[in-house]
């Protein structure tokens, strides 16, 4: 495996059931515009199963991106969940890293609504650890929401064209 020089912890906050909830939360919690990843889950019209979408925004707020003629957002008609994601280390926040993480998530997870990027693997070796938090920024221990089906650890090895995963991180109490 090529050196894994890019390993990121992504903190996901949510779920938000409406765009208005996300907007209010972002106005209070995204003042430095560090949330630039998002996941949408929900049920499309005349469907029974959940659809997923992963994206990035180059705008100040995620809700701006979803409000400005997003082509997939209006497809979700029921049980909408929006997750706001950020890099745990703010020094990692840039367009290149966001696109690399988005590419890894989409190529591994294969969200139905991401129809263009599912066949493309990242351009370099990369790894992510996904951590889940509620809207009050408390760690979520139980997996209750569809987006949390995304594996907690995903590593892409460019040399061998392999993806390594670990389903769920386990919490241990230390004395």
SETIBA-980646 format. One record per residue (C-alpha): chain; z, x, y; residue in one letter. Coordinates in pm, 1 decimal, always signed. Layout:
residues N
- A; Z; X; Y; a
...
//
This chain:
residues 175
- A; +0.0; +0.0; +0.0; x
- A; -83.9; +118.9; +347.5; x
- A; +223.0; +171.3; +558.8; x
- A; +368.0; -161.9; +662.3; x
- A; +402.8; -84.0; +1031.0; x
- A; +412.5; -447.5; +1137.2; x
- A; +701.5; -650.4; +1000.9; x
- A; +815.9; -946.3; +1208.5; x
- A; +1097.0; -1199.2; +1195.6; x
- A; +973.0; -1536.3; +1317.3; x
- A; +1235.0; -1784.8; +1435.5; x
- A; +1125.1; -2148.5; +1402.6; x
- A; +1306.1; -2416.9; +1607.1; x
- A; +1277.0; -2789.5; +1550.8; x
- A; +1167.3; -3026.6; +1436.5; x
- A; +1058.5; -3221.1; +1742.5; x
- A; +935.9; -3571.4; +1666.6; x
- A; +750.9; -3622.1; +1996.0; x
- A; +569.8; -3412.1; +2253.0; x
- A; +824.8; -3530.3; +2511.3; x
- A; +1114.5; -3392.1; +2301.3; x
- A; +934.7; -3058.3; +2275.1; x
- A; +864.1; -3055.6; +2649.7; x
- A; +1229.1; -3120.8; +2740.3; x
- A; +1350.9; -2856.4; +2495.0; x
- A; +1100.2; -2595.6; +2613.2; x
- A; +1189.0; -2650.7; +2979.8; x
- A; +1548.5; -2551.6; +2891.7; x
- A; +1490.3; -2292.4; +2619.4; x
- A; +1153.7; -2129.4; +2682.8; x
- A; +1208.3; -2003.8; +3036.2; x
- A; +1065.4; -1659.1; +2957.4; x
- A; +768.1; -1806.3; +2764.3; x
- A; +844.2; -1626.6; +2438.6; x
- A; +760.1; -1922.2; +2212.5; x
- A; +392.2; -1879.3; +2132.9; x
- A; +361.7; -1996.4; +1770.9; x
- A; +380.0; -2354.3; +1649.6; x
- A; +358.1; -2559.2; +1332.6; x
- A; +260.5; -2925.5; +1317.7; x
- A; +328.9; -3143.5; +1015.4; x
- A; +279.0; -3514.2; +963.9; x
- A; +71.8; -3780.1; +797.9; x
- A; -283.6; -3859.0; +902.8; x
- A; -411.1; -4215.7; +931.7; x
- A; -482.7; -4373.7; +591.4; x
- A; -320.4; -4079.0; +407.5; x
- A; -0.4; -4058.5; +205.3; x
- A; +68.4; -3686.3; +194.1; x
- A; +164.4; -3446.8; +470.6; x
- A; -89.1; -3238.5; +657.0; x
- A; -1.8; -2905.0; +818.0; x
- A; -133.8; -2696.3; +1104.9; x
- A; -31.2; -2354.9; +1235.9; x
- A; -137.3; -2232.3; +1578.6; x
- A; -68.0; -2003.8; +1871.3; x
- A; -74.5; -2068.2; +2242.2; x
- A; -168.4; -1839.0; +2525.6; x
- A; -29.5; -2088.8; +2776.2; x
- A; +324.7; -2085.7; +2913.8; x
- A; +447.6; -2368.8; +2694.7; x
- A; +351.1; -2500.9; +2352.9; x
- A; +352.4; -2856.8; +2483.8; x
- A; +81.2; -2756.8; +2736.0; x
- A; -137.1; -2643.6; +2446.8; x
- A; -80.4; -2965.7; +2254.5; x
- A; -136.3; -3177.5; +2566.1; x
- A; -464.3; -3011.3; +2665.4; x
- A; -725.2; -3160.3; +2433.2; x
- A; -588.8; -3009.3; +2111.0; x
- A; -833.9; -3121.1; +1843.3; x
- A; -585.0; -3149.3; +1552.0; x
- A; -270.7; -3284.3; +1720.0; x
- A; -405.7; -3642.3; +1761.9; x
- A; -490.6; -3661.6; +1389.8; x
- A; -122.6; -3686.3; +1293.2; x
- A; -23.6; -4051.1; +1317.8; x
- A; +312.3; -4069.5; +1134.8; x
- A; +619.1; -3853.9; +1066.6; x
- A; +524.2; -3590.7; +1324.9; x
- A; +729.0; -3269.9; +1321.3; x
- A; +660.0; -2992.5; +1571.9; x
- A; +817.0; -2648.1; +1525.5; x
- A; +827.3; -2388.4; +1803.2; x
- A; +813.2; -2028.8; +1680.1; x
- A; +891.2; -1697.8; +1842.3; x
- A; +926.5; -1333.0; +1750.4; x
- A; +1293.0; -1242.3; +1703.4; x
- A; +1225.0; -912.4; +1881.5; x
- A; +1074.0; -995.1; +2221.6; x
- A; +906.4; -651.9; +2235.2; x
- A; +666.1; -782.6; +1966.4; x
- A; +537.7; -1064.7; +2188.1; x
- A; +169.0; -1007.0; +2253.5; x
- A; -162.2; -1171.6; +2170.6; x
- A; -251.3; -924.5; +1893.4; x
- A; +75.2; -975.5; +1703.7; x
- A; +64.8; -1354.8; +1746.3; x
- A; -288.7; -1365.6; +1607.2; x
- A; -189.5; -1138.1; +1318.2; x
- A; +105.6; -1362.1; +1224.1; x
- A; -105.3; -1677.0; +1261.8; x
- A; -374.1; -1523.8; +1038.7; x
- A; -118.5; -1433.3; +770.0; x
- A; +42.2; -1778.7; +770.7; x
- A; -291.0; -1961.9; +757.4; x
- A; -449.6; -1739.9; +489.9; x
- A; -140.5; -1765.7; +267.4; x
- A; -19.6; -2122.4; +331.8; x
- A; -366.7; -2280.8; +361.1; x
- A; -267.8; -2565.4; +596.8; x
- A; -517.9; -2849.2; +558.3; x
- A; -578.5; -2894.1; +931.7; x
- A; -663.3; -2524.2; +988.7; x
- A; -1018.8; -2555.5; +868.3; x
- A; -1167.9; -2242.7; +1029.5; x
- A; -920.6; -1961.8; +959.8; x
- A; -812.7; -2029.9; +601.2; x
- A; -1061.7; -1789.0; +444.9; x
- A; -979.6; -1489.6; +666.1; x
- A; -708.0; -1242.5; +571.6; x
- A; -528.6; -1036.6; +838.0; x
- A; -707.9; -726.1; +965.4; x
- A; -415.1; -500.5; +870.9; x
- A; -107.8; -493.0; +648.3; x
- A; +162.3; -717.2; +790.2; x
- A; +480.7; -892.0; +684.6; x
- A; +685.7; -1180.9; +818.0; x
- A; +1025.9; -1328.3; +753.2; x
- A; +1055.2; -1694.5; +852.4; x
- A; +1396.1; -1815.9; +972.5; x
- A; +1459.3; -2184.6; +1046.7; x
- A; +1682.2; -2328.5; +1321.3; x
- A; +1752.9; -2675.5; +1450.1; x
- A; +1700.9; -2780.2; +1813.2; x
- A; +2054.6; -2665.0; +1896.7; x
- A; +1959.4; -2318.0; +1767.8; x
- A; +2186.7; -2333.4; +1462.0; x
- A; +2054.5; -2185.6; +1137.8; x
- A; +1922.7; -2444.0; +889.9; x
- A; +2052.9; -2389.8; +537.4; x
- A; +1880.6; -2676.8; +356.7; x
- A; +1507.6; -2732.6; +329.2; x
- A; +1451.9; -3089.0; +442.2; x
- A; +1131.4; -3072.9; +643.2; x
- A; +770.0; -3020.2; +525.6; x
- A; +715.6; -2708.0; +738.7; x
- A; +1000.5; -2538.8; +556.1; x
- A; +780.8; -2524.9; +246.5; x
- A; +632.3; -2217.0; +409.2; x
- A; +766.4; -1922.7; +209.4; x
- A; +1047.8; -1728.3; +378.6; x
- A; +894.7; -1384.0; +319.3; x
- A; +521.4; -1311.1; +319.3; x
- A; +374.0; -960.0; +306.2; x
- A; +3.9; -880.3; +305.8; x
- A; -113.4; -548.3; +156.2; x
- A; -456.5; -472.5; +303.8; x
- A; -539.7; -184.9; +63.7; x
- A; -492.7; -392.3; -249.6; x
- A; -581.2; -730.7; -95.7; x
- A; -249.8; -870.9; -225.4; x
- A; +0.9; -1110.9; -77.5; x
- A; +363.8; -1068.6; -180.5; x
- A; +614.3; -1348.8; -129.4; x
- A; +978.0; -1445.1; -173.0; x
- A; +1036.3; -1816.7; -169.6; x
- A; +1374.8; -1856.5; -8.1; x
- A; +1626.0; -1618.5; +143.0; x
- A; +1975.0; -1655.5; +3.1; x
- A; +2284.2; -1644.0; +222.0; x
- A; +2579.5; -1435.8; +107.3; x
- A; +2925.0; -1437.6; +259.3; x
- A; +3054.8; -1088.1; +332.0; x
- A; +3426.6; -1025.0; +347.2; x
//
